[in-house]
């Protein structure tokens, strides 16, 4: 396996990984600046509410990434078949119509339920929650175009869309808060930026929209359900902490978690990009009867090693970092940032295991991940009397999920028979 790893390091796969890692670092930096600007320009209560709304949207975004993953999965397999452009075009047009229909319905229902949601997450702003509903509509539509760009391995185009949205969102957030819209403006910046980025994605995909008619590839409900379960479980692992902190702890303690939540998320920037690259490549390798495990191991190493290095920095320089970034706005928090940073690094590894499992349609890992996510929520609700205990719960959940990946996904996979699209959905 070592020679194959060395070959991968010199291949286009490694270049694609480096490209998406760079893109995600740039986009992640701007997303981080959004959180920083909101934390500095909004009143403290509004800044906490902004984190709660954003983490709620992150869970929604993860759930709708099922659309992106399904689009990438089928596009990656259609790309190696005859008349690929026509087949991909038919699939893209079909998913595009589906996304607008169901996205409009879900967004409408979410907006109607905004008063109840506002009370549940303690945001103190129904208009801000309603603005989040507009983001949900884009969460249905954008994954279709992103998934096709990912599945065709047009990573340069996908990277351009991601960076364009991040830069626009940063600018819009600052401007809308400055104009006096405060929390509503900070939330509204996301759907506005996503809508403008969608226009760029449509331009990049225009050859597929114009492609001749062809038979539409049917989507497996079993595979879609498996993907939805896996992405929801991952979203709960990563993003439920801020929502639960805002719900369980007094405002003064919940406010202390804001800098921890913002800084620890940096550990997820690169891994999310590497997962985007791993997914279609592993899907195609498996469909062609080739072993994708060398790519998995290389991606895990590229994910965990930088994350662990950054976590060490968090343990050593936690208070100076918080002081520097947030200008003395928050009291010293000791090693809490280090522990939460370790948890997010472990979650970054889980993201890679999940992408690999979904690319091969491996159900046991996804089911176990869902159980771990449920256990994490229960443990936080019952045991987290302090932020330190909450961090320990997060680290434990991350360790268990990575151990599940090692136990269930590292064994050799049957690769001697190429698959047809949709076959892995039932494997």
Residue pairs with C-beta under 8 A, 6 or more apart in sequence:
1 293
1 294
1 297
4 291
4 294
5 294
5 297
5 298
8 14
8 294
8 295
8 298
9 298
13 277
13 281
13 295
14 298
16 153
16 155
16 277
16 281
17 273
17 274
17 277
17 278
17 299
17 302
19 155
19 156
19 159
20 155
20 158
20 159
20 273
20 274
20 276
20 277
21 270
21 273
21 274
21 302
22 159
23 155
23 158
23 159
23 162
23 163
23 273
24 162
24 269
24 270
24 272
24 273
25 269
25 270
25 273
26 163
26 166
27 162
27 163
27 165
27 166
27 269
28 166
28 266
28 268
28 269
28 270
29 166
29 269
30 163
30 166
30 167
30 169
30 170
31 166
31 169
31 170
32 262
32 265
32 266
33 170
34 169
34 170
34 173
34 186
34 189
35 51
35 54
35 262
35 265
36 262
36 325
36 326
37 170
37 173
37 174
37 177
38 47
38 50
38 173
38 177
38 186
39 47
39 50
39 258
39 259
39 262
39 326
39 329
40 326
40 327
40 329
41 174
41 177
41 178
42 50
42 177
42 182
42 183
42 186
43 182
44 255
45 124
45 251
46 125
46 182
46 183
46 186
47 255
47 258
48 246
48 251
48 254
48 255
48 258
49 121
49 122
49 123
49 124
49 125
49 128
49 183
49 246
50 128
50 183
50 186
50 187
51 242
51 246
51 258
51 261
51 262
52 121
52 122
52 123
52 242
52 243
52 246
53 121
53 123
53 128
53 129
53 132
53 183
53 187
54 187
55 239
55 240
55 241
55 242
55 243
56 117
56 121
56 132
56 243
57 132
57 135
57 136
57 139
57 190
58 235
58 238
58 239
59 232
59 235
59 236
59 239
59 240
59 243
60 135
60 136
60 139
61 139
61 235
62 231
62 232
62 234
62 235
62 238
62 239
63 228
63 231
63 232
63 235
64 136
64 139
64 140
64 143
65 143
65 231
66 143
66 224
66 227
66 228
66 231
67 95
67 99
67 140
67 143
67 144
67 147
68 143
68 144
68 146
68 147
68 150
69 147
69 227
69 231
69 279
69 358
70 147
70 219
70 223
70 224
70 227
71 91
71 92
71 95
71 143
71 144
71 146
71 147
71 148
71 150
71 151
72 147
72 148
72 150
72 151
72 279
72 280
72 283
73 151
73 223
73 227
73 279
73 280
73 283
73 358
73 359
73 424
74 91
74 151
74 217
74 219
74 421
74 422
75 88
75 91
75 92
75 147
75 148
75 150
75 151
75 152
75 280
76 151
76 152
76 153
76 279
76 280
76 281
76 283
76 284
76 287
77 283
77 284
77 287
77 419
77 420
77 421
77 422
78 84
78 87
78 88
78 91
78 151
78 217
78 421
79 88
79 151
79 152
79 153
79 284
80 284
80 287
80 288
81 87
81 421
83 214
85 207
85 208
85 211
86 211
86 212
86 213
86 214
87 214
87 215
87 217
88 148
88 151
88 152
88 208
88 211
89 207
89 208
89 209
89 210
89 211
89 212
89 214
90 211
90 213
90 214
90 215
90 216
90 217
91 148
91 216
91 217
92 144
92 145
92 148
92 205
92 208
92 209
93 209
94 216
95 144
95 147
95 219
96 141
96 144
96 145
99 140
99 141
99 143
99 144
100 140
100 141
102 140
103 136
103 137
103 138
103 139
103 140
103 141
104 137
106 136
106 137
106 140
107 133
107 134
107 136
107 137
107 140
108 133
110 117
110 132
110 133
110 136
111 130
111 133
111 134
114 126
114 129
114 130
114 133
115 126
115 129
117 123
117 129
118 124
118 125
118 126
118 128
118 129
120 247
121 129
121 243
121 246
121 247
122 246
122 247
123 129
123 183
125 183
125 184
127 184
128 183
128 184
128 186
128 187
129 187
131 184
131 187
131 188
131 191
132 187
132 190
134 188
134 191
135 187
135 190
135 191
135 194
137 191
138 191
138 194
138 195
138 198
139 194
141 198
142 194
142 197
142 198
142 201
145 161
145 198
145 201
145 202
145 204
145 205
146 158
146 161
146 201
148 205
148 208
149 155
149 157
149 158
149 161
149 201
149 204
149 205
150 158
150 276
150 279
150 280
151 280
153 280
153 281
154 204
155 276
155 277
157 201
157 204
158 276
160 200
160 204
161 197
161 200
161 201
161 204
162 197
164 196
164 197
164 200
165 193
165 194
165 196
165 197
166 193
168 192
168 193
168 196
168 197
169 189
169 190
169 192
169 193
169 194
172 188
172 189
172 192
172 193
173 185
173 186
173 189
175 185
176 184
176 185
176 186
176 188
176 189
177 185
177 186
179 185
181 188
202 209
217 421
217 422
218 422
219 422
220 422
220 425
220 426
222 425
222 426
223 361
223 422
223 424
223 425
223 426
226 358
226 361
226 363
226 366
226 425
227 358
229 366
229 367
229 370
230 354
230 357
230 358
230 366
230 369
230 370
231 354
232 370
232 373
233 366
233 369
233 370
233 372
233 373
234 347
234 350
234 351
234 354
234 369
234 373
236 373
236 374
236 376
236 377
237 347
237 350
237 369
237 372
237 373
237 376
237 397
237 398
237 401
238 268
238 344
238 347
240 373
240 376
240 377
240 380
241 257
241 261
241 340
241 380
241 390
241 394
242 257
242 261
244 377
244 380
244 381
244 384
244 390
245 253
245 254
245 257
245 261
245 387
245 390
246 254
248 380
248 381
248 384
249 257
249 387
253 387
255 330
256 330
256 331
256 333
256 387
257 387
258 330
259 322
259 325
259 326
259 329
259 330
259 333
259 337
260 333
260 336
260 337
260 340
260 387
261 340
262 325
263 314
263 321
263 322
263 325
263 337
263 341
264 314
264 337
264 340
264 341
264 343
264 344
265 344
266 310
267 307
267 310
267 311
267 341
267 344
267 345
267 348
268 344
268 347
268 348
268 351
270 302
270 303
270 306
270 307
270 348
271 303
271 307
271 348
271 349
271 351
271 352
272 348
272 351
274 299
274 302
274 303
274 352
275 299
275 351
275 352
275 354
275 355
276 355
277 299
278 295
278 296
278 299
278 352
278 355
278 356
278 359
279 355
279 358
279 359
280 359
281 292
281 295
282 292
282 295
282 296
282 355
282 356
282 359
282 360
283 359
283 360
283 424
285 291
285 292
285 295
285 415
286 292
286 359
286 360
286 413
286 415
286 419
286 424
287 418
287 419
287 420
287 421
287 424
288 418
289 415
289 416
289 417
289 418
290 415
291 412
291 413
291 415
292 356
292 359
292 360
292 413
293 410
293 412
293 413
296 352
296 356
296 409
299 352
300 349
300 352
300 353
303 348
303 349
303 351
303 352
304 345
304 348
304 349
307 341
307 344
307 345
307 348
307 349
308 342
308 345
310 341
310 345
311 338
311 341
311 342
311 345
312 338
313 321
314 321
314 337
314 338
314 341
315 335
315 337
315 338
315 341
316 338
318 332
318 333
318 334
318 335
318 336
318 337
318 338
319 332
319 333
319 334
321 337
322 330
322 332
322 333
322 337
323 332
333 387
336 387
336 388
336 391
339 388
339 391
339 392
339 394
339 395
340 391
340 394
342 395
342 398
343 391
343 394
343 395
343 397
343 398
344 398
345 398
346 395
346 398
346 399
346 401
346 402
347 398
347 401
349 398
349 401
349 402
349 405
350 369
350 398
350 401
350 402
350 405
352 405
353 365
353 401
353 402
353 404
353 405
353 409
354 365
354 366
354 369
356 362
356 405
356 409
357 365
357 366
357 405
357 408
357 409
358 366
359 424
360 413
360 424
360 427
361 424
361 425
361 426
361 427
362 408
362 409
362 427
364 408
365 404
365 405
365 408
365 409
368 401
368 404
368 408
369 401
369 404
372 397
372 400
372 401
372 404
373 397
375 397
376 393
376 394
376 397
379 393
379 396
379 397
380 390
380 393
383 389
383 393
384 390
384 393
